[in-house]
Amino acid sequence: MINEAERHILLVHLPGQDGLCAGCRAWWSRLTPYPCWQVNWATTRQARSLTAALLGGRA
């Protein structure tokens, strides 16, 4: 039910010890608070897909 792009984002963009996104720091050298916009996008997509599947719609 989860897309590969979403899964990859959620695996890489984890909270660091300092509360910043480790994925954003590693990939783009950005100091972004966690959750970053990539994590927000991926979790929103997951929620929409799950809701659609439960209601009988297309994911």
PDBQT receptor file of N, H, CA, C and O in Angstrom, charges set to zero:
ATOM      1  N   MET A   1       0.815  -1.191   0.000  1.00  0.00    +0.000 N 
ATOM      2  CA  MET A   1       0.000   0.000   0.000  1.00  0.00    +0.000 C 
ATOM      3  C   MET A   1       0.866   1.265   0.000  1.00  0.00    +0.000 C 
ATOM      4  O   MET A   1       0.411   2.343  -0.383  1.00  0.00    +0.000 OA
ATOM      5  N   ILE A   2       2.113   1.113   0.434  1.00  0.00    +0.000 N 
ATOM      6  H   ILE A   2       2.482   0.237   0.745  1.00  0.00    +0.000 HD
ATOM      7  CA  ILE A   2       2.988   2.280   0.468  1.00  0.00    +0.000 C 
ATOM      8  C   ILE A   2       3.851   2.314  -0.796  1.00  0.00    +0.000 C 
ATOM      9  O   ILE A   2       4.362   1.288  -1.244  1.00  0.00    +0.000 OA
ATOM     10  N   ASN A   3       3.998   3.484  -1.346  1.00  0.00    +0.000 N 
ATOM     11  H   ASN A   3       3.583   4.318  -0.982  1.00  0.00    +0.000 HD
ATOM     12  CA  ASN A   3       4.789   3.705  -2.540  1.00  0.00    +0.000 C 
ATOM     13  C   ASN A   3       6.274   3.638  -2.177  1.00  0.00    +0.000 C 
ATOM     14  O   ASN A   3       6.650   3.942  -1.045  1.00  0.00    +0.000 OA
ATOM     15  N   GLU A   4       7.107   3.245  -3.120  1.00  0.00    +0.000 N 
ATOM     16  H   GLU A   4       6.802   2.998  -4.040  1.00  0.00    +0.000 HD
ATOM     17  CA  GLU A   4       8.545   3.151  -2.869  1.00  0.00    +0.000 C 
ATOM     18  C   GLU A   4       9.155   4.520  -2.534  1.00  0.00    +0.000 C 
ATOM     19  O   GLU A   4      10.030   4.607  -1.672  1.00  0.00    +0.000 OA
ATOM     20  N   ALA A   5       8.708   5.573  -3.199  1.00  0.00    +0.000 N 
ATOM     21  H   ALA A   5       7.997   5.502  -3.899  1.00  0.00    +0.000 HD
ATOM     22  CA  ALA A   5       9.241   6.911  -2.921  1.00  0.00    +0.000 C 
ATOM     23  C   ALA A   5       8.915   7.322  -1.489  1.00  0.00    +0.000 C 
ATOM     24  O   ALA A   5       9.762   7.874  -0.787  1.00  0.00    +0.000 OA
ATOM     25  N   GLU A   6       7.699   7.055  -1.063  1.00  0.00    +0.000 N 
ATOM     26  H   GLU A   6       7.010   6.607  -1.633  1.00  0.00    +0.000 HD
ATOM     27  CA  GLU A   6       7.307   7.405   0.307  1.00  0.00    +0.000 C 
ATOM     28  C   GLU A   6       8.118   6.604   1.317  1.00  0.00    +0.000 C 
ATOM     29  O   GLU A   6       8.593   7.144   2.317  1.00  0.00    +0.000 OA
ATOM     30  N   ARG A   7       8.269   5.315   1.048  1.00  0.00    +0.000 N 
ATOM     31  H   ARG A   7       7.883   4.876   0.236  1.00  0.00    +0.000 HD
ATOM     32  CA  ARG A   7       9.018   4.454   1.960  1.00  0.00    +0.000 C 
ATOM     33  C   ARG A   7      10.470   4.919   2.081  1.00  0.00    +0.000 C 
ATOM     34  O   ARG A   7      11.027   4.957   3.178  1.00  0.00    +0.000 OA
ATOM     35  N   HIS A   8      11.071   5.268   0.958  1.00  0.00    +0.000 N 
ATOM     36  H   HIS A   8      10.619   5.237   0.067  1.00  0.00    +0.000 HD
ATOM     37  CA  HIS A   8      12.462   5.728   0.958  1.00  0.00    +0.000 C 
ATOM     38  C   HIS A   8      12.609   7.029   1.754  1.00  0.00    +0.000 C 
ATOM     39  O   HIS A   8      13.555   7.185   2.527  1.00  0.00    +0.000 OA
ATOM     40  N   ILE A   9      11.692   7.939   1.566  1.00  0.00    +0.000 N 
ATOM     41  H   ILE A   9      10.924   7.813   0.938  1.00  0.00    +0.000 HD
ATOM     42  CA  ILE A   9      11.742   9.205   2.303  1.00  0.00    +0.000 C 
ATOM     43  C   ILE A   9      11.636   8.956   3.799  1.00  0.00    +0.000 C 
ATOM     44  O   ILE A   9      12.389   9.536   4.581  1.00  0.00    +0.000 OA
ATOM     45  N   LEU A  10      10.708   8.101   4.198  1.00  0.00    +0.000 N 
ATOM     46  H   LEU A  10      10.097   7.630   3.563  1.00  0.00    +0.000 HD
ATOM     47  CA  LEU A  10      10.515   7.839   5.626  1.00  0.00    +0.000 C 
ATOM     48  C   LEU A  10      11.688   7.081   6.241  1.00  0.00    +0.000 C 
ATOM     49  O   LEU A  10      11.927   7.184   7.444  1.00  0.00    +0.000 OA
ATOM     50  N   LEU A  11      12.418   6.326   5.432  1.00  0.00    +0.000 N 
ATOM     51  H   LEU A  11      12.224   6.243   4.455  1.00  0.00    +0.000 HD
ATOM     52  CA  LEU A  11      13.590   5.630   5.946  1.00  0.00    +0.000 C 
ATOM     53  C   LEU A  11      14.785   6.560   6.135  1.00  0.00    +0.000 C 
ATOM     54  O   LEU A  11      15.589   6.364   7.046  1.00  0.00    +0.000 OA
ATOM     55  N   VAL A  12      14.901   7.561   5.282  1.00  0.00    +0.000 N 
ATOM     56  H   VAL A  12      14.248   7.719   4.542  1.00  0.00    +0.000 HD
ATOM     57  CA  VAL A  12      16.071   8.442   5.307  1.00  0.00    +0.000 C 
ATOM     58  C   VAL A  12      15.856   9.667   6.193  1.00  0.00    +0.000 C 
ATOM     59  O   VAL A  12      16.761  10.073   6.921  1.00  0.00    +0.000 OA
ATOM     60  N   HIS A  13      14.678  10.247   6.133  1.00  0.00    +0.000 N 
ATOM     61  H   HIS A  13      13.942   9.917   5.541  1.00  0.00    +0.000 HD
ATOM     62  CA  HIS A  13      14.411  11.482   6.875  1.00  0.00    +0.000 C 
ATOM     63  C   HIS A  13      13.943  11.146   8.290  1.00  0.00    +0.000 C 
ATOM     64  O   HIS A  13      12.748  11.049   8.570  1.00  0.00    +0.000 OA
ATOM     65  N   LEU A  14      14.922  10.975   9.163  1.00  0.00    +0.000 N 
ATOM     66  H   LEU A  14      15.893  11.053   8.936  1.00  0.00    +0.000 HD
ATOM     67  CA  LEU A  14      14.668  10.629  10.555  1.00  0.00    +0.000 C 
ATOM     68  C   LEU A  14      15.099  11.788  11.450  1.00  0.00    +0.000 C 
ATOM     69  O   LEU A  14      15.934  12.599  11.049  1.00  0.00    +0.000 OA
ATOM     70  N   PRO A  15      14.542  11.873  12.650  1.00  0.00    +0.000 N 
ATOM     71  CA  PRO A  15      14.964  12.946  13.545  1.00  0.00    +0.000 C 
ATOM     72  C   PRO A  15      16.380  12.695  14.064  1.00  0.00    +0.000 C 
ATOM     73  O   PRO A  15      16.715  11.588  14.485  1.00  0.00    +0.000 OA
ATOM     74  N   GLY A  16      17.195  13.737  14.026  1.00  0.00    +0.000 N 
ATOM     75  H   GLY A  16      16.922  14.637  13.684  1.00  0.00    +0.000 HD
ATOM     76  CA  GLY A  16      18.539  13.649  14.579  1.00  0.00    +0.000 C 
ATOM     77  C   GLY A  16      18.507  13.912  16.078  1.00  0.00    +0.000 C 
ATOM     78  O   GLY A  16      17.461  14.248  16.632  1.00  0.00    +0.000 OA
ATOM     79  N   GLN A  17      19.640  13.762  16.725  1.00  0.00    +0.000 N 
ATOM     80  H   GLN A  17      20.490  13.489  16.275  1.00  0.00    +0.000 HD
ATOM     81  CA  GLN A  17      19.730  13.996  18.168  1.00  0.00    +0.000 C 
ATOM     82  C   GLN A  17      19.444  15.449  18.540  1.00  0.00    +0.000 C 
ATOM     83  O   GLN A  17      19.028  15.743  19.660  1.00  0.00    +0.000 OA
ATOM     84  N   ASP A  18      19.669  16.343  17.598  1.00  0.00    +0.000 N 
ATOM     85  H   ASP A  18      20.007  16.105  16.688  1.00  0.00    +0.000 HD
ATOM     86  CA  ASP A  18      19.460  17.763  17.847  1.00  0.00    +0.000 C 
ATOM     87  C   ASP A  18      18.060  18.237  17.447  1.00  0.00    +0.000 C 
ATOM     88  O   ASP A  18      17.763  19.428  17.530  1.00  0.00    +0.000 OA
ATOM     89  N   GLY A  19      17.189  17.297  17.009  1.00  0.00    +0.000 N 
ATOM     90  H   GLY A  19      17.431  16.329  16.941  1.00  0.00    +0.000 HD
ATOM     91  CA  GLY A  19      15.836  17.658  16.618  1.00  0.00    +0.000 C 
ATOM     92  C   GLY A  19      15.698  18.103  15.176  1.00  0.00    +0.000 C 
ATOM     93  O   GLY A  19      14.619  18.515  14.750  1.00  0.00    +0.000 OA
ATOM     94  N   LEU A  20      16.781  18.023  14.426  1.00  0.00    +0.000 N 
ATOM     95  H   LEU A  20      17.657  17.688  14.772  1.00  0.00    +0.000 HD
ATOM     96  CA  LEU A  20      16.750  18.394  13.020  1.00  0.00    +0.000 C 
ATOM     97  C   LEU A  20      16.657  17.144  12.159  1.00  0.00    +0.000 C 
ATOM     98  O   LEU A  20      16.994  16.049  12.611  1.00  0.00    +0.000 OA
ATOM     99  N   CYS A  21      16.208  17.298  10.943  1.00  0.00    +0.000 N 
ATOM    100  H   CYS A  21      15.934  18.187  10.576  1.00  0.00    +0.000 HD
ATOM    101  CA  CYS A  21      16.043  16.175  10.025  1.00  0.00    +0.000 C 
ATOM    102  C   CYS A  21      17.413  15.697   9.529  1.00  0.00    +0.000 C 
ATOM    103  O   CYS A  21      18.167  16.456   8.921  1.00  0.00    +0.000 OA
ATOM    104  N   ALA A  22      17.713  14.437   9.798  1.00  0.00    +0.000 N 
ATOM    105  H   ALA A  22      17.100  13.820  10.292  1.00  0.00    +0.000 HD
ATOM    106  CA  ALA A  22      19.006  13.874   9.388  1.00  0.00    +0.000 C 
ATOM    107  C   ALA A  22      19.096  13.729   7.870  1.00  0.00    +0.000 C 
ATOM    108  O   ALA A  22      20.170  13.912   7.298  1.00  0.00    +0.000 OA
ATOM    109  N   GLY A  23      17.980  13.401   7.209  1.00  0.00    +0.000 N 
ATOM    110  H   GLY A  23      17.107  13.253   7.673  1.00  0.00    +0.000 HD
ATOM    111  CA  GLY A  23      17.979  13.249   5.753  1.00  0.00    +0.000 C 
ATOM    112  C   GLY A  23      18.231  14.554   5.032  1.00  0.00    +0.000 C 
ATOM    113  O   GLY A  23      18.990  14.593   4.064  1.00  0.00    +0.000 OA
ATOM    114  N   CYS A  24      17.600  15.628   5.494  1.00  0.00    +0.000 N 
ATOM    115  H   CYS A  24      16.984  15.596   6.280  1.00  0.00    +0.000 HD
ATOM    116  CA  CYS A  24      17.819  16.942   4.869  1.00  0.00    +0.000 C 
ATOM    117  C   CYS A  24      19.264  17.390   5.048  1.00  0.00    +0.000 C 
ATOM    118  O   CYS A  24      19.853  17.982   4.143  1.00  0.00    +0.000 OA
ATOM    119  N   ARG A  25      19.829  17.109   6.207  1.00  0.00    +0.000 N 
ATOM    120  H   ARG A  25      19.350  16.628   6.942  1.00  0.00    +0.000 HD
ATOM    121  CA  ARG A  25      21.216  17.497   6.460  1.00  0.00    +0.000 C 
ATOM    122  C   ARG A  25      22.158  16.695   5.566  1.00  0.00    +0.000 C 
ATOM    123  O   ARG A  25      23.100  17.253   5.003  1.00  0.00    +0.000 OA
ATOM    124  N   ALA A  26      21.911  15.392   5.430  1.00  0.00    +0.000 N 
ATOM    125  H   ALA A  26      21.146  14.939   5.886  1.00  0.00    +0.000 HD
ATOM    126  CA  ALA A  26      22.801  14.539   4.637  1.00  0.00    +0.000 C 
ATOM    127  C   ALA A  26      22.680  14.818   3.145  1.00  0.00    +0.000 C 
ATOM    128  O   ALA A  26      23.694  14.868   2.448  1.00  0.00    +0.000 OA
ATOM    129  N   TRP A  27      21.458  15.004   2.639  1.00  0.00    +0.000 N 
ATOM    130  H   TRP A  27      20.635  14.964   3.205  1.00  0.00    +0.000 HD
ATOM    131  CA  TRP A  27      21.250  15.157   1.202  1.00  0.00    +0.000 C 
ATOM    132  C   TRP A  27      21.474  16.574   0.706  1.00  0.00    +0.000 C 
ATOM    133  O   TRP A  27      22.050  16.771  -0.364  1.00  0.00    +0.000 OA
ATOM    134  N   TRP A  28      21.025  17.571   1.473  1.00  0.00    +0.000 N 
ATOM    135  H   TRP A  28      20.557  17.411   2.343  1.00  0.00    +0.000 HD
ATOM    136  CA  TRP A  28      21.063  18.944   0.975  1.00  0.00    +0.000 C 
ATOM    137  C   TRP A  28      21.794  19.919   1.884  1.00  0.00    +0.000 C 
ATOM    138  O   TRP A  28      21.815  21.119   1.607  1.00  0.00    +0.000 OA
ATOM    139  N   SER A  29      22.391  19.431   2.957  1.00  0.00    +0.000 N 
ATOM    140  H   SER A  29      22.374  18.457   3.181  1.00  0.00    +0.000 HD
ATOM    141  CA  SER A  29      23.081  20.284   3.932  1.00  0.00    +0.000 C 
ATOM    142  C   SER A  29      22.155  21.368   4.481  1.00  0.00    +0.000 C 
ATOM    143  O   SER A  29      22.575  22.499   4.723  1.00  0.00    +0.000 OA
ATOM    144  N   ARG A  30      20.891  21.000   4.673  1.00  0.00    +0.000 N 
ATOM    145  H   ARG A  30      20.550  20.081   4.476  1.00  0.00    +0.000 HD
ATOM    146  CA  ARG A  30      19.899  21.931   5.230  1.00  0.00    +0.000 C 
ATOM    147  C   ARG A  30      19.661  21.608   6.692  1.00  0.00    +0.000 C 
ATOM    148  O   ARG A  30      19.581  20.440   7.073  1.00  0.00    +0.000 OA
ATOM    149  N   LEU A  31      19.551  22.627   7.497  1.00  0.00    +0.000 N 
ATOM    150  H   LEU A  31      19.617  23.576   7.187  1.00  0.00    +0.000 HD
ATOM    151  CA  LEU A  31      19.210  22.458   8.904  1.00  0.00    +0.000 C 
ATOM    152  C   LEU A  31      17.708  22.681   9.041  1.00  0.00    +0.000 C 
ATOM    153  O   LEU A  31      17.251  23.794   9.303  1.00  0.00    +0.000 OA
ATOM    154  N   THR A  32      16.953  21.604   8.861  1.00  0.00    +0.000 N 
ATOM    155  H   THR A  32      17.324  20.700   8.649  1.00  0.00    +0.000 HD
ATOM    156  CA  THR A  32      15.497  21.666   8.851  1.00  0.00    +0.000 C 
ATOM    157  C   THR A  32      14.952  20.958  10.079  1.00  0.00    +0.000 C 
ATOM    158  O   THR A  32      15.352  19.830  10.365  1.00  0.00    +0.000 OA
ATOM    159  N   PRO A  33      14.047  21.597  10.810  1.00  0.00    +0.000 N 
ATOM    160  CA  PRO A  33      13.453  20.911  11.963  1.00  0.00    +0.000 C 
ATOM    161  C   PRO A  33      12.660  19.677  11.524  1.00  0.00    +0.000 C 
ATOM    162  O   PRO A  33      12.047  19.658  10.457  1.00  0.00    +0.000 OA
ATOM    163  N   TYR A  34      12.688  18.656  12.371  1.00  0.00    +0.000 N 
ATOM    164  H   TYR A  34      13.186  18.671  13.239  1.00  0.00    +0.000 HD
ATOM    165  CA  TYR A  34      11.923  17.443  12.083  1.00  0.00    +0.000 C 
ATOM    166  C   TYR A  34      10.535  17.586  12.662  1.00  0.00    +0.000 C 
ATOM    167  O   TYR A  34      10.422  18.060  13.792  1.00  0.00    +0.000 OA
ATOM    168  N   PRO A  35       9.475  17.215  11.980  1.00  0.00    +0.000 N 
ATOM    169  CA  PRO A  35       9.410  16.618  10.653  1.00  0.00    +0.000 C 
ATOM    170  C   PRO A  35       9.522  17.673   9.559  1.00  0.00    +0.000 C 
ATOM    171  O   PRO A  35       8.917  18.742   9.636  1.00  0.00    +0.000 OA
ATOM    172  N   CYS A  36      10.300  17.351   8.555  1.00  0.00    +0.000 N 
ATOM    173  H   CYS A  36      10.791  16.483   8.492  1.00  0.00    +0.000 HD
ATOM    174  CA  CYS A  36      10.485  18.265   7.428  1.00  0.00    +0.000 C 
ATOM    175  C   CYS A  36       9.319  18.110   6.454  1.00  0.00    +0.000 C 
ATOM    176  O   CYS A  36       8.438  17.276   6.662  1.00  0.00    +0.000 OA
ATOM    177  N   TRP A  37       9.316  18.910   5.397  1.00  0.00    +0.000 N 
ATOM    178  H   TRP A  37      10.032  19.588   5.228  1.00  0.00    +0.000 HD
ATOM    179  CA  TRP A  37       8.188  18.859   4.470  1.00  0.00    +0.000 C 
ATOM    180  C   TRP A  37       8.148  17.552   3.692  1.00  0.00    +0.000 C 
ATOM    181  O   TRP A  37       7.074  17.141   3.254  1.00  0.00    +0.000 OA
ATOM    182  N   GLN A  38       9.298  16.878   3.504  1.00  0.00    +0.000 N 
ATOM    183  H   GLN A  38      10.171  17.211   3.860  1.00  0.00    +0.000 HD
ATOM    184  CA  GLN A  38       9.288  15.584   2.820  1.00  0.00    +0.000 C 
ATOM    185  C   GLN A  38       8.559  14.534   3.665  1.00  0.00    +0.000 C 
ATOM    186  O   GLN A  38       7.787  13.735   3.134  1.00  0.00    +0.000 OA
ATOM    187  N   VAL A  39       8.802  14.538   4.963  1.00  0.00    +0.000 N 
ATOM    188  H   VAL A  39       9.429  15.186   5.394  1.00  0.00    +0.000 HD
ATOM    189  CA  VAL A  39       8.128  13.593   5.859  1.00  0.00    +0.000 C 
ATOM    190  C   VAL A  39       6.637  13.908   5.910  1.00  0.00    +0.000 C 
ATOM    191  O   VAL A  39       5.808  12.998   5.899  1.00  0.00    +0.000 OA
ATOM    192  N   ASN A  40       6.297  15.176   5.965  1.00  0.00    +0.000 N 
ATOM    193  H   ASN A  40       6.970  15.916   5.974  1.00  0.00    +0.000 HD
ATOM    194  CA  ASN A  40       4.881  15.558   5.951  1.00  0.00    +0.000 C 
ATOM    195  C   ASN A  40       4.193  15.077   4.676  1.00  0.00    +0.000 C 
ATOM    196  O   ASN A  40       3.072  14.572   4.728  1.00  0.00    +0.000 OA
ATOM    197  N   TRP A  41       4.857  15.231   3.535  1.00  0.00    +0.000 N 
ATOM    198  H   TRP A  41       5.768  15.642   3.492  1.00  0.00    +0.000 HD
ATOM    199  CA  TRP A  41       4.299  14.774   2.270  1.00  0.00    +0.000 C 
ATOM    200  C   TRP A  41       4.104  13.262   2.277  1.00  0.00    +0.000 C 
ATOM    201  O   TRP A  41       3.040  12.770   1.901  1.00  0.00    +0.000 OA
ATOM    202  N   ALA A  42       5.130  12.522   2.702  1.00  0.00    +0.000 N 
ATOM    203  H   ALA A  42       5.994  12.922   3.007  1.00  0.00    +0.000 HD
ATOM    204  CA  ALA A  42       5.063  11.059   2.667  1.00  0.00    +0.000 C 
ATOM    205  C   ALA A  42       3.993  10.520   3.615  1.00  0.00    +0.000 C 
ATOM    206  O   ALA A  42       3.267   9.592   3.259  1.00  0.00    +0.000 OA
ATOM    207  N   THR A  43       3.887  11.085   4.808  1.00  0.00    +0.000 N 
ATOM    208  H   THR A  43       4.477  11.839   5.097  1.00  0.00    +0.000 HD
ATOM    209  CA  THR A  43       2.873  10.597   5.751  1.00  0.00    +0.000 C 
ATOM    210  C   THR A  43       1.463  10.968   5.283  1.00  0.00    +0.000 C 
ATOM    211  O   THR A  43       0.521  10.208   5.506  1.00  0.00    +0.000 OA
ATOM    212  N   THR A  44       1.312  12.115   4.644  1.00  0.00    +0.000 N 
ATOM    213  H   THR A  44       2.078  12.732   4.463  1.00  0.00    +0.000 HD
ATOM    214  CA  THR A  44       0.005  12.491   4.098  1.00  0.00    +0.000 C 
ATOM    215  C   THR A  44      -0.395  11.538   2.985  1.00  0.00    +0.000 C 
ATOM    216  O   THR A  44      -1.549  11.116   2.917  1.00  0.00    +0.000 OA
ATOM    217  N   ARG A  45       0.546  11.195   2.112  1.00  0.00    +0.000 N 
ATOM    218  H   ARG A  45       1.483  11.538   2.168  1.00  0.00    +0.000 HD
ATOM    219  CA  ARG A  45       0.258  10.241   1.030  1.00  0.00    +0.000 C 
ATOM    220  C   ARG A  45      -0.124   8.872   1.592  1.00  0.00    +0.000 C 
ATOM    221  O   ARG A  45      -1.035   8.215   1.089  1.00  0.00    +0.000 OA
ATOM    222  N   GLN A  46       0.580   8.454   2.637  1.00  0.00    +0.000 N 
ATOM    223  H   GLN A  46       1.320   8.987   3.046  1.00  0.00    +0.000 HD
ATOM    224  CA  GLN A  46       0.258   7.179   3.272  1.00  0.00    +0.000 C 
ATOM    225  C   GLN A  46      -1.161   7.196   3.826  1.00  0.00    +0.000 C 
ATOM    226  O   GLN A  46      -1.927   6.254   3.626  1.00  0.00    +0.000 OA
ATOM    227  N   ALA A  47      -1.501   8.268   4.519  1.00  0.00    +0.000 N 
ATOM    228  H   ALA A  47      -0.878   9.034   4.681  1.00  0.00    +0.000 HD
ATOM    229  CA  ALA A  47      -2.824   8.376   5.121  1.00  0.00    +0.000 C 
ATOM    230  C   ALA A  47      -3.918   8.373   4.053  1.00  0.00    +0.000 C 
ATOM    231  O   ALA A  47      -4.948   7.721   4.222  1.00  0.00    +0.000 OA
ATOM    232  N   ARG A  48      -3.700   9.092   2.964  1.00  0.00    +0.000 N 
ATOM    233  H   ARG A  48      -2.863   9.621   2.827  1.00  0.00    +0.000 HD
ATOM    234  CA  ARG A  48      -4.690   9.121   1.878  1.00  0.00    +0.000 C 
ATOM    235  C   ARG A  48      -4.854   7.750   1.240  1.00  0.00    +0.000 C 
ATOM    236  O   ARG A  48      -5.971   7.331   0.937  1.00  0.00    +0.000 OA
ATOM    237  N   SER A  49      -3.748   7.056   1.038  1.00  0.00    +0.000 N 
ATOM    238  H   SER A  49      -2.841   7.397   1.284  1.00  0.00    +0.000 HD
ATOM    239  CA  SER A  49      -3.793   5.733   0.436  1.00  0.00    +0.000 C 
ATOM    240  C   SER A  49      -4.522   4.747   1.334  1.00  0.00    +0.000 C 
ATOM    241  O   SER A  49      -5.332   3.953   0.857  1.00  0.00    +0.000 OA
ATOM    242  N   LEU A  50      -4.243   4.793   2.613  1.00  0.00    +0.000 N 
ATOM    243  H   LEU A  50      -3.585   5.439   3.001  1.00  0.00    +0.000 HD
ATOM    244  CA  LEU A  50      -4.901   3.900   3.571  1.00  0.00    +0.000 C 
ATOM    245  C   LEU A  50      -6.393   4.188   3.650  1.00  0.00    +0.000 C 
ATOM    246  O   LEU A  50      -7.207   3.264   3.661  1.00  0.00    +0.000 OA
ATOM    247  N   THR A  51      -6.750   5.453   3.702  1.00  0.00    +0.000 N 
ATOM    248  H   THR A  51      -6.089   6.203   3.693  1.00  0.00    +0.000 HD
ATOM    249  CA  THR A  51      -8.166   5.836   3.760  1.00  0.00    +0.000 C 
ATOM    250  C   THR A  51      -8.901   5.382   2.509  1.00  0.00    +0.000 C 
ATOM    251  O   THR A  51     -10.011   4.857   2.592  1.00  0.00    +0.000 OA
ATOM    252  N   ALA A  52      -8.286   5.581   1.355  1.00  0.00    +0.000 N 
ATOM    253  H   ALA A  52      -7.384   6.007   1.287  1.00  0.00    +0.000 HD
ATOM    254  CA  ALA A  52      -8.913   5.159   0.108  1.00  0.00    +0.000 C 
ATOM    255  C   ALA A  52      -9.090   3.643   0.075  1.00  0.00    +0.000 C 
ATOM    256  O   ALA A  52     -10.114   3.146  -0.395  1.00  0.00    +0.000 OA
ATOM    257  N   ALA A  53      -8.104   2.916   0.568  1.00  0.00    +0.000 N 
ATOM    258  H   ALA A  53      -7.272   3.320   0.949  1.00  0.00    +0.000 HD
ATOM    259  CA  ALA A  53      -8.200   1.457   0.575  1.00  0.00    +0.000 C 
ATOM    260  C   ALA A  53      -9.306   0.991   1.523  1.00  0.00    +0.000 C 
ATOM    261  O   ALA A  53     -10.040   0.055   1.204  1.00  0.00    +0.000 OA
ATOM    262  N   LEU A  54      -9.426   1.626   2.667  1.00  0.00    +0.000 N 
ATOM    263  H   LEU A  54      -8.830   2.386   2.925  1.00  0.00    +0.000 HD
ATOM    264  CA  LEU A  54     -10.449   1.236   3.628  1.00  0.00    +0.000 C 
ATOM    265  C   LEU A  54     -11.858   1.572   3.147  1.00  0.00    +0.000 C 
ATOM    266  O   LEU A  54     -12.815   0.864   3.460  1.00  0.00    +0.000 OA
ATOM    267  N   LEU A  55     -11.975   2.650   2.391  1.00  0.00    +0.000 N 
ATOM    268  H   LEU A  55     -11.197   3.225   2.137  1.00  0.00    +0.000 HD
ATOM    269  CA  LEU A  55     -13.286   3.061   1.893  1.00  0.00    +0.000 C 
ATOM    270  C   LEU A  55     -13.625   2.440   0.540  1.00  0.00    +0.000 C 
ATOM    271  O   LEU A  55     -14.693   2.695  -0.017  1.00  0.00    +0.000 OA
ATOM    272  N   GLY A  56     -12.716   1.630   0.021  1.00  0.00    +0.000 N 
ATOM    273  H   GLY A  56     -11.849   1.422   0.474  1.00  0.00    +0.000 HD
ATOM    274  CA  GLY A  56     -12.991   0.940  -1.232  1.00  0.00    +0.000 C 
ATOM    275  C   GLY A  56     -12.628   1.724  -2.472  1.00  0.00    +0.000 C 
ATOM    276  O   GLY A  56     -12.991   1.332  -3.581  1.00  0.00    +0.000 OA
ATOM    277  N   GLY A  57     -11.919   2.823  -2.306  1.00  0.00    +0.000 N 
ATOM    278  H   GLY A  57     -11.624   3.142  -1.405  1.00  0.00    +0.000 HD
ATOM    279  CA  GLY A  57     -11.503   3.623  -3.452  1.00  0.00    +0.000 C 
ATOM    280  C   GLY A  57     -10.167   3.160  -3.984  1.00  0.00    +0.000 C 
ATOM    281  O   GLY A  57      -9.609   2.164  -3.522  1.00  0.00    +0.000 OA
ATOM    282  N   ARG A  58      -9.665   3.880  -4.946  1.00  0.00    +0.000 N 
ATOM    283  H   ARG A  58     -10.118   4.688  -5.321  1.00  0.00    +0.000 HD
ATOM    284  CA  ARG A  58      -8.360   3.559  -5.501  1.00  0.00    +0.000 C 
ATOM    285  C   ARG A  58      -7.294   4.273  -4.713  1.00  0.00    +0.000 C 
ATOM    286  O   ARG A  58      -7.486   5.412  -4.287  1.00  0.00    +0.000 OA
ATOM    287  N   ALA A  59      -6.176   3.616  -4.518  1.00  0.00    +0.000 N 
ATOM    288  H   ALA A  59      -6.020   2.691  -4.865  1.00  0.00    +0.000 HD
ATOM    289  CA  ALA A  59      -5.066   4.202  -3.763  1.00  0.00    +0.000 C 
ATOM    290  C   ALA A  59      -4.099   4.894  -4.679  1.00  0.00    +0.000 C 
ATOM    291  O   ALA A  59      -3.100   5.447  -4.218  1.00  0.00    +0.000 OA
TER     292      ALA A  59
